[in-house]
Amino acid sequence: METTPAVSAGRDGSSAVPSGGDANDLPEALTPEQLAAQWEAEKPPAAGALANAGSSLVVLAVGIGALVLSVSMGLGTPATPQPGLWPFMISCVMVALGLFQLILGRRNRDAEKFTRMSLAPVTGLVTLAAMVALMPLIGFEIPALILCVIWMRFLGGETWRSTVLVSVLVVAAFYGIFILALGTSIPHLF
């Protein structure tokens, strides 16, 4: 005797089975143990000690660079902070975390090996830096729209329809909030 999975009915009493299909077309629900085993089998290979040390050194270098830049901006005091105070504090945390990971991270077995998908954060950082560089020249609207499209379509894998719709809505919302409502001095075209 064959059993079919239970299908709950909607508010109007209709079945949750899509039209044109039957209950046997639905995938079987997996137990948490089966899901964990599936995820374990599909995960990328583990990174070695060299990759862990390399990523720790990158965080450490960025933290030290940010420390130097924040000190050059001026720190001030907690009562009268200057522009470099908060970046200095965050940079100190980055340096501490980089050192911690460098010293203790060698035994970390959860880190993933660098793959093609490891370039996605680099792409995100480069496009964000490009947007910041272009804003004083052509305003924020066009660079922000391009940034949203790249992040949603190429990094997020969204459809073109949702990419265009959400990107336009995000830029319009930022324009409405920061230019119209708050009257900030962000460079803009319109």
Phi, psi and chi 1 to 4 in degrees:
 res  aa     phi    psi   chi1   chi2   chi3   chi4
   1 MET       -  126.5  177.8  172.3 -179.1      -
   2 GLU   -91.7  140.5 -120.8 -178.5   89.4      -
   3 THR  -114.8  149.8   60.2      -      -      -
   4 THR  -112.7  151.7   58.2      -      -      -
   5 PRO   -65.5  148.6   17.9  -23.8      -      -
   6 ALA   -68.6  136.7      -      -      -      -
   7 VAL  -120.9  122.2  177.6      -      -      -
   8 SER   -79.5  150.7   60.5      -      -      -
   9 ALA   -91.1  149.9      -      -      -      -
  10 GLY   -75.4 -176.7      -      -      -      -
  11 ARG   -60.2  -37.0  -77.9 -172.3 -173.6  178.6
  12 ASP   -86.2    7.0   59.1   -5.9      -      -
  13 GLY    88.8   -0.7      -      -      -      -
  14 SER   -77.4  155.4   65.2      -      -      -
  15 SER   -77.1  152.5  155.1      -      -      -
  16 ALA   -82.7   -1.9      -      -      -      -
  17 VAL   -74.9  129.8  176.3      -      -      -
  18 PRO   -63.2  150.0   13.9  -18.6      -      -
  19 SER   -64.5  142.8   61.3      -      -      -
  20 GLY    90.4   -6.7      -      -      -      -
  21 GLY  -126.1  172.2      -      -      -      -
  22 ASP  -125.5  176.0   63.8   25.8      -      -
  23 ALA   -62.7  -24.9      -      -      -      -
  24 ASN   -73.0  -14.1  -67.5  -27.5      -      -
  25 ASP   -80.6  -12.7  -69.6  -17.5      -      -
  26 LEU   -74.6  141.9  -65.0  175.7      -      -
  27 PRO   -68.8  151.0   21.8  -28.7      -      -
  28 GLU   -72.9  141.0 -115.6 -178.8   76.1      -
  29 ALA   -73.1  136.0      -      -      -      -
  30 LEU   -97.8  147.9  -61.2  175.7      -      -
  31 THR   -75.4  161.6   65.3      -      -      -
  32 PRO   -57.3  -36.4  -26.8   33.7      -      -
  33 GLU   -66.7  -40.0  -67.5   80.8   15.2      -
  34 GLN   -67.2  -40.3  -69.3  169.7  -34.5      -
  35 LEU   -62.1  -44.1  -82.3  174.2      -      -
  36 ALA   -61.6  -41.5      -      -      -      -
  37 ALA   -65.4  -39.1      -      -      -      -
  38 GLN   -65.5  -44.8 -179.3 -178.6   -4.2      -
  39 TRP   -63.6  -39.6  -67.7  -22.6      -      -
  40 GLU   -62.8  -39.7 -173.7   67.9   27.9      -
  41 ALA   -71.1  -30.3      -      -      -      -
  42 GLU   -92.1  -10.6  -67.4  174.8   -3.9      -
  43 LYS   -72.1  153.4   78.5  176.4 -172.2  178.0
  44 PRO   -64.7  161.6  -14.5   23.3      -      -
  45 PRO   -63.6  153.7   14.1  -20.7      -      -
  46 ALA   -72.1  146.9      -      -      -      -
  47 ALA   -78.9  153.7      -      -      -      -
  48 GLY   -90.9 -176.4      -      -      -      -
  49 ALA   -64.2  -34.9      -      -      -      -
  50 LEU   -65.1  -42.8 -175.2   60.8      -      -
  51 ALA   -66.0  -39.6      -      -      -      -
  52 ASN   -63.0  -42.8  -74.2  -20.6      -      -
  53 ALA   -66.4  -40.6      -      -      -      -
  54 GLY   -61.9  -45.5      -      -      -      -
  55 SER   -67.2  -34.2   61.0      -      -      -
  56 SER   -66.5  -39.4  -59.2      -      -      -
  57 LEU   -67.4  -33.9  -71.9  172.9      -      -
  58 VAL   -65.4  -46.1  167.4      -      -      -
  59 VAL   -61.5  -41.6  170.1      -      -      -
  60 LEU   -63.4  -43.9 -165.4   58.3      -      -
  61 ALA   -64.7  -43.2      -      -      -      -
  62 VAL   -64.0  -40.4  169.8      -      -      -
  63 GLY   -63.9  -42.3      -      -      -      -
  64 ILE   -67.5  -41.7  -69.5  171.2      -      -
  65 GLY   -60.2  -42.2      -      -      -      -
  66 ALA   -67.8  -33.9      -      -      -      -
  67 LEU   -61.1  -47.1  -95.8  172.9      -      -
  68 VAL   -62.1  -45.7  170.2      -      -      -
  69 LEU   -64.4  -39.8  -70.3  173.5      -      -
  70 SER   -68.4  -36.5   62.2      -      -      -
  71 VAL   -66.4  -37.4  167.6      -      -      -
  72 SER   -68.2  -22.5   69.9      -      -      -
  73 MET   -80.6  -15.1  -70.6  176.4   13.1      -
  74 GLY    95.7  134.7      -      -      -      -
  75 LEU   -98.4  -42.6  -59.1  178.6      -      -
  76 GLY    73.9 -153.3      -      -      -      -
  77 THR  -126.4  166.9   65.0      -      -      -
  78 PRO   -59.5  -30.0  -27.6   35.1      -      -
  79 ALA   -76.4  -36.6      -      -      -      -
  80 THR  -130.0   76.1   57.6      -      -      -
  81 PRO   -70.7  147.1   25.4  -31.1      -      -
  82 GLN  -104.7  173.1  -70.3 -173.1  -13.3      -
  83 PRO   -58.2  -23.3  -22.4   29.5      -      -
  84 GLY   -89.5   -2.3      -      -      -      -
  85 LEU   -65.3  -52.8 -176.3   62.1      -      -
  86 TRP   -67.1  -43.6  -77.5  108.2      -      -
  87 PRO   -60.1  -33.4  -25.0   33.1      -      -
  88 PHE   -63.7  -45.0  176.6   79.2      -      -
  89 MET   -65.5  -41.9  -68.8  176.5   13.2      -
  90 ILE   -67.0  -37.3  -67.3  170.7      -      -
  91 SER   -64.1  -39.0  -58.3      -      -      -
  92 CYS   -60.7  -41.0  -71.8      -      -      -
  93 VAL   -64.5  -42.4  171.2      -      -      -
  94 MET   -60.9  -44.1  -79.6 -176.6   70.1      -
  95 VAL   -63.2  -44.6  168.8      -      -      -
  96 ALA   -61.9  -44.3      -      -      -      -
  97 LEU   -66.8  -37.5  -70.1  174.4      -      -
  98 GLY   -63.2  -43.5      -      -      -      -
  99 LEU   -64.8  -43.6  -74.8  171.4      -      -
 100 PHE   -59.1  -46.7  178.4   78.5      -      -
 101 GLN   -66.8  -36.7  180.0   66.1   19.7      -
 102 LEU   -65.4  -39.8 -174.8   62.0      -      -
 103 ILE   -79.7  -47.5  -65.8  166.5      -      -
 104 LEU   -99.8  -13.7  -60.8  176.2      -      -
 105 GLY   -77.0   -9.6      -      -      -      -
 106 ARG   -62.4  -29.1  -69.2  177.8  -65.1 -172.9
 107 ARG   -89.7    0.3  -66.2 -177.9  -69.3  -86.9
 108 ASN   -70.2  122.8 -176.0    3.6      -      -
 109 ARG  -107.0    2.6  -60.4  -69.6 -179.7 -122.9
 110 ASP   -90.0  -14.4  -71.1  -21.6      -      -
 111 ALA   -69.2  143.1      -      -      -      -
 112 GLU   -94.9  149.2  -64.1  176.7   -3.8      -
 113 LYS   -66.2  147.0 -173.2  175.6 -176.4  177.0
 114 PHE   -66.6  129.5  -71.7  105.8      -      -
 115 THR  -129.1 -173.2   62.6      -      -      -
 116 ARG   -60.1  -34.0 -173.8  172.0  178.6  -95.1
 117 MET   -70.3  -13.9  -73.7  -54.3  -62.4      -
 118 SER   -68.7  -16.6  -58.0      -      -      -
 119 LEU   -79.0  -13.9  -66.5  176.3      -      -
 120 ALA   -60.0  -45.9      -      -      -      -
 121 PRO   -63.7  -34.8  -21.5   30.6      -      -
 122 VAL   -65.1  -43.1  174.3      -      -      -
 123 THR   -60.8  -43.5  -56.1      -      -      -
 124 GLY   -61.0  -42.1      -      -      -      -
 125 LEU   -67.7  -42.8 -176.8   63.3      -      -
 126 VAL   -64.8  -43.6  167.5      -      -      -
 127 THR   -67.6  -34.7   54.3      -      -      -
 128 LEU   -66.1  -42.3 -174.9   62.3      -      -
 129 ALA   -63.6  -38.6      -      -      -      -
 130 ALA   -64.1  -40.1      -      -      -      -
 131 MET   -62.6  -44.5  179.3 -171.0  142.3      -
 132 VAL   -63.3  -38.5  169.9      -      -      -
 133 ALA   -69.8  -34.1      -      -      -      -
 134 LEU   -82.7  -23.7  -71.7  173.0      -      -
 135 MET   -54.7  -46.8  -84.0  178.2   52.0      -
 136 PRO   -66.5  -22.9  -17.0   25.9      -      -
 137 LEU   -85.4  -44.4  -57.2  173.2      -      -
 138 ILE  -127.6   11.6   59.5  173.9      -      -
 139 GLY    87.3  175.1      -      -      -      -
 140 PHE   -90.9  -19.1   85.8   91.6      -      -
 141 GLU   -62.5  -54.0  -63.6   94.1  -16.6      -
 142 ILE   -68.0  -48.5  -66.5  171.7      -      -
 143 PRO   -60.7  -37.6  -23.9   32.7      -      -
 144 ALA   -66.9  -38.8      -      -      -      -
 145 LEU   -64.5  -45.4 -175.1   67.2      -      -
 146 ILE   -64.0  -41.4  -67.0  170.1      -      -
 147 LEU   -60.2  -46.6  179.4   79.8      -      -
 148 CYS   -60.8  -42.4  -75.6      -      -      -
 149 VAL   -63.3  -46.5  167.9      -      -      -
 150 ILE   -63.0  -45.8  -69.6  171.8      -      -
 151 TRP   -66.3  -42.9  -77.5   16.4      -      -
 152 MET   -76.1  -47.2  -70.4 -171.9   65.7      -
 153 ARG   -79.4  -50.0  176.7   67.1 -174.7  155.3
 154 PHE   -90.9  -32.5  -58.9  108.6      -      -
 155 LEU   -93.3  -33.0  -62.5  179.7      -      -
 156 GLY   -97.6  -15.4      -      -      -      -
 157 GLY    71.6   24.8      -      -      -      -
 158 GLU   -75.5  164.2  -64.3  -67.0  -29.9      -
 159 THR   -73.3  160.7   63.9      -      -      -
 160 TRP   -63.3  -37.6  -82.7  110.0      -      -
 161 ARG   -62.3  -49.5 -176.2 -175.5  -21.9 -175.0
 162 SER   -70.0  -33.5   65.5      -      -      -
 163 THR   -61.0  -50.6  -63.7      -      -      -
 164 VAL   -65.5  -45.5  170.3      -      -      -
 165 LEU   -61.2  -51.5  178.9   66.3      -      -
 166 VAL   -67.6  -39.4  170.8      -      -      -
 167 SER   -61.4  -45.3  -63.3      -      -      -
 168 VAL   -65.2  -41.8  168.6      -      -      -
 169 LEU   -65.0  -39.0  -71.6  175.2      -      -
 170 VAL   -64.6  -47.3  163.6      -      -      -
 171 VAL   -63.6  -41.5  172.0      -      -      -
 172 ALA   -63.1  -40.5      -      -      -      -
 173 ALA   -65.3  -44.7      -      -      -      -
 174 PHE   -61.7  -41.3  -81.3  128.6      -      -
 175 TYR   -61.6  -46.7 -171.5   87.4      -      -
 176 GLY   -62.4  -41.7      -      -      -      -
 177 ILE   -74.4  -54.1  -67.2  168.6      -      -
 178 PHE   -84.9  -30.3  -67.5  106.7      -      -
 179 ILE   -94.3  -54.9  -55.8  -59.7      -      -
 180 LEU   -75.7  -50.8  -61.0  177.0      -      -
 181 ALA   -78.4  -47.8      -      -      -      -
 182 LEU   -93.5  -19.5  -62.5  175.2      -      -
 183 GLY    64.1   36.3      -      -      -      -
 184 THR   -71.8  169.8   61.1      -      -      -
 185 SER   -97.4   28.7   60.5      -      -      -
 186 ILE   -64.9  132.4  -64.7  173.9      -      -
 187 PRO   -60.6  131.7  -16.1   24.9      -      -
 188 HIS  -145.7  158.9   55.9   89.7      -      -
 189 LEU   -82.8  -39.6  -71.4  174.4      -      -
 190 PHE  -107.0      -  -50.7  105.9      -      -
